[in-house]
Amino acid sequence: FWFAGRGAGAKAHMDTHIQATMSIQLAGTKRWRLSMMGPRLAPFLTMIYKDGDVYERKERWRPQFSFTLRPGEALFFPPGFVHETLNVDEG
């Protein structure tokens, strides 16, 4: 569970557990921005997209999808997605 107030969120990153992710919005409103990870040279995925790394890369990060979740809504995405969140409402 993640609990935070308005304005909190996570910089763009890819989770190190390399698993599918499901988020269920219990309260408040959260904006999600996602994109597939870019081309890579390393054969592994762990820690190649730490918090905020995509903002520093030569190729500018351009989210392909943007969603706003409200209470009772859910978002599911497979491994390999870089994602960023922002709480836009208390909850």
Disulfide bonds with the S-S distance in Angstrom:
none
